[in-house]
Amino acid sequence: MVIGWEHRKAFTPAMVDFNVDFTHKLCAALMLPSLRNAGGWSPLSLVIGSLCIKHPNLFGKSEKLDVLWDKGLCDSNILVTYRKPRPEWLSQHAFIIQHSISPEIGIHGIPVENLSRSASGGVNLSRLSAGVDLSEPASSNWSSKTSIKFEHVRPVNDDGRSISRDLHGFPVTCSGDYHDSMVVLKQESRFAKATDHSFTRFSVQIEQGIPILSKWLIFNRFKFAASRGIRLGPAFFLTSLTGGSIVGDIAPYQAFSIGGQGSVRGYGDGAVGSGRSCLVANSELTLPLSSMLEGAVFLDCGSDLGSGRHVPGNPSLRHGKPGSGVGLGYGLRLKSHLGHLQVDLAMNSFKQKTVYFGFSNVS
């Protein structure tokens, strides 16, 4: 959920998009005095500016080049994608180069205020990756994508200097050095089916670390997501289940993070737990209150399945994360021609309340 203002300038042969996003966290901080008074934390740190350049005919043969740059006070991301035209019945190729820097709050963040918020733990990840995506032609309700990429991960502190250990002296890489390198082969399959009264979605991802060199990471990571929506008279019920597991080499930043928006509401990012495995269930029931307004009640729960102790350095235990948690709450959904306004109030197992506020789909 974001609040966004967008300005678009079109010209031949490229297009430039300018966008400024304010996340739900910024809005929550403005609404809750407890967050406004958090020492050393500024809502401006969550403002992100975006620049997107698209070229639909780079070399005169319909080659597409997309350049996306997101920049905030704490985050930075540059994504370059190049696509060559191919017949629709063949797999589509995309060459991708990406570099990002972002705080690793989900794993190394420190939960505060009864786990309702996560403060920075002083670990940031600088990632550089390059590879190829192969998207297979969609068949019936199924689609699939295969990718292979080289990835270089370098943890840095808040001053931008490379680190190999966190504030407690535990390693933040798998190798124990200042960086990890790996080649990752990923296969993703998706299923989607919708009718007038329901929809079903399912996806599964399998990642395999290929040890081309002896020091490169060897692992297998599995993740799935399933959701089902059913209309019950005027109401709509949505339920989803996500989970995953990883075996083999693992750096702390590869662990599954549980807690926060899109996971277990009422908790800070990663404040429930971080483990080699995870399972998260979400349920939400929405009821129309008027032609434009809906009310919602929801229940979220998640667990690391007791796998937090198997993450190197056990950051979950050191930061006092419970390993499992339940969040429940209610909210409002306002839909208009200007966009969608959403307000949620969630309460965690410690009866600490968190407000999520967002405005999206701005036309």
N, C-alpha and C positions, 0 to 999 in steps of 0.2 A: 504494500500500500504506500503510495507516495502522493505528495502534493507537487504538481509540476506546472511550470509555465514554459511553453515551447514557441520558439520563433524559427521559421523555416524559410530559407532563401534558395530558390531553384534557379539554375542556369544550365546552359548546355556546355559540356555534356555531363557535368557533375552536380550533385545536390549536397547542401550543407545543412545540418540540423544543429540547433543550439537548444540546450535543455538544462534547467536547474531543478533538482529534486530535493524535497524535504521528506525524510523518512518519518514513519510513525513514532520513532523514538524521540525526534525533535518535538513533535506535538505533545507527546506524553510528558516530556520534561517541562514544557511551558504550562501544563495543566496541574502537575503535582508539585507542591512546595518542597516535599522531601527530596525530589530529584533536583530542583532548582538550587538547593543548598549543598549539593554534593561537592566536596572540595576538589578543586583542580579539574573539574569537568565542565565543558562549555557546550551548549547546544549547537554552536556554530561548527563544532567538529563533525556534525552529521549532515552538513550541507554538501552536496555533490553537484558539480557542474559537468555537463556532457557536451562533447563536440563529435558529430558524426559526419563523415564525408563519404559519399557514394558515387562511384563512377560506373555507369552501366555498359560502357563500350570502350574499355581501356586501350586495346590495340586494334580496334576496328572490326573485331570478330565476335562481338557480344560478350567479351570477357568482363566479369564484374569484380570490382575492387571496393571493399568496404573498410573504412578506417574508423574505429570508435575509440574515443579518449574520454575517460571519466576521471575527474580530479577533485579530491576533497582535502581537508586539512590533515586527515589521517590515512586516506585511501588514495590509490592511484591505479589505473588500469588502462592499458593500451592493447587493442585487439585489431589485427590486420587479417582480413580474409580475402582470398583470391579464388574465383570460381571460373572454370572454363565451360563453355556450353557443350552439352551432350544430349543426344536423343532421350526422350522421356523414358523409354523402355530400358535404358542402360543406367547403371549406378552413377550418381552425381558426385564429382570430386570437389573438394574444397581444401585449399592449402592455408594453414592457419599459423600465425605467430602471435604470441601473447606475452606480455610482461605486466605483473601486478605487484603491488605492495599493500598489505593490509594488516591490521592488528589481529593476532590470533587469540581473540577473546573467548571463543567457544571452548578451547582446551585450556589455555593458560590464564583466562580471565578469573578474577577473584570475586566470588559471589558476596554481595552485601545486602543489608536491609532485608533479612529473612529470605534470602535467595531471590528477591524480586528484581535485582539488578546485578549486572556483572561489570566490574571495573577492570581496567587494563592491568595485565600482569607483566608488562614491559617486554613482551615478545611479539615481533612483527615478522611476517613472511614475505620475502622477495622471491617471486616465482617467474621463471623464464621457460616457456615451452614452445615447441615448433613441431608440426606434424600434419597429417592428412586425415580428413574425414571422408568416408565413403558411405553415401546414403543410397540404400537399395530402393527400387521402385515399390510403391505401396501396393500391397496385395490384399484385397478385401478390407478387413478391419485392422490388418497388421502392417506395421512398418518397422524397419530395422536400420541401424547405422553402425558402422565399424570404423574405428579410428586407431591410429598408431602415432605416438608422439614421444619426443624426448623432453624430459622435464628436469630442470635444475632448480633446487629449492635452497635458499640461503636465509636463515633466520638473522634478524638484525634487532638491535635495541631501539629505544625511542629516539636516539640520536643518529640512527642510521648506520651504526657500526656493526660489523659481523660478530655474532656470538655463537658459542657452542653449548652454553648452559644458561638456565633460567636464573631468576633471582635467588632461588634456594640452592643453586649449585648442581642441579640435575641436567643431564643432556637434553637438548631440544632437537637433535638430529638422530637418525638411526646409526650413522657411521661414527658419531662422536666428534667429527670434524666440524668445520664451519659451513658445510653444505652437504646435501644429498643429491645424487644424480640417478636417474632411472629412465628406462624406456617402457612405456605402458601401452599394452594392446587392450582396447576396450570394445566390447560388443554390447549393444543396447537394442532391445526389442520392445515395441509398444503395441498395445491393443486398445482400441477405442470403439465403442458402440453406443449410439444414442437413439432414443425414441421420443415421442411427445411427452411421455410420463416418467422416463428414467434414463439413466446413462451408466455405463460401466467403463472404467479405465484401469489398465494394468500395464506396468512396465518393469523390466528387469535389466540390471546392468551387471556385467562381469568384467573386472579389470585384472589383467595379469602383468606383473612386473617381469620383464625379460632381462636376465643377467648377461648382457653382452660383455661387460667387464666385471671382474671379480668383486669390486667394491660397490657395484650398483645393486639396488634393492630388488629382492625376489619376494613376491607376495601374490596372493589372490584375494581380491575384494569383491564381495557379492552384495548387491543391494536391490530391494524390490519396493514397489509402491502400488497399492491397489485402492481404488475408491469406487463407491456406489452411491448414486443419488436416486431417490424415489419420491414421486409426488404423492402426497397423502391428502387428498381433497384439496383445500386451499393451501396447505402447508407443504414444505419440502424438507425431506430428511436426507442429510449427507453424512456418510461415514467413510473413514479411510484408515488404512493400516500400512505402515512403512517399517522396514527393518533391514538389517544387513549384518555382515560379519566379515572379518579379515583374518587371514592366516598367513604365516610367514613373517618376513621382516616388516617391522612397523616403526615409524617415527611417531612421537606424540601427536604431531599435527595431522596424522592420518586417522586418528581415532574418530569414532562417531560422537558427535556433539548432540546432547539432548537438553532441550529447554529453550524457550523463547518463541517469538512469532513464527508460525509455520511448524512448530513442534509442540511443546507443552506451554500454553499461555499461562501467565501468572508468575513465570520464572524468568530470570535473566538468561542471556545467551549462554548455553552450555551449563547453566547452574544446576540442572538435575543430575547430570553425570556425563562422563566421557569414557567410552570403553571400546573394546575390540568388537563388540556386538551391541545391537540396540533393537528395541521394538517400541513403536509409538502408535497409539490409536487415538483418533479424533472423531467426535460425533457432533453434529450441529443440526438444530431444527429451526427453520425460519417460518414465520407466520406473517401474512400481509396485514398491516394495520390501516393502510389506505392505498390508493393507486400508485403512490410513489414511495411509501415508507413501509419497511418490514422490521419486525422484531426477531431477535435470535437468542437462543440459549445453547450453550455448548459445554462439552466435557472433553478434556484432554488428559491422557495419561501416557507415561513413558518409563522405560527402564533400560539400564545397561546390561541386564541379565547377569549381574555379578561379574562382569568382565573388566571393570575398571582397574582392578589390581594387576591385570595383565598388560596394561599400557606402560611402557618404560617410564620410570620415575613416579608412577601412580599419581598424576596431577589431580585426579578426582578426589582421592583421599586427603592429599595435602591441603586442598582448598575447601575441605569440608562439604563436598557435594554428597547428597544422600544416596545417589544411585538410582532412585526411582521417585516419581512424583506425580501428583494429580492436580490439575487446574480446572476450575469451572467458572462460568460466568454468563453474562448476557450482554446484548448489544443492540444497536440500531443500524439499519441499512437504508440510506436514502438514495434513490436513483432518479436522476434528472438528465435533461439534454446537455447539461454542462459537465456531468461526470457522476461518479459514485462516491458518496460520503459514507464512511464506516466508522463507528465508535464501539469499542468493546471494553467492558470492565471484567477483568479476570482476577480470581483469588486462588492462591496456591495453598498447599497443605499447612502452611504456617499462618494462614489467614491474612497474609500480606496482599494488598490489592494493587493492581497495575492497570492503567488506562492505555489503550491503544486507539489511536485516532489517525485516519487517513483519508485522502481524497485522490482518486485515480480516474483513469480513462478521460482525461481532459481533452475535449475536441477543439 
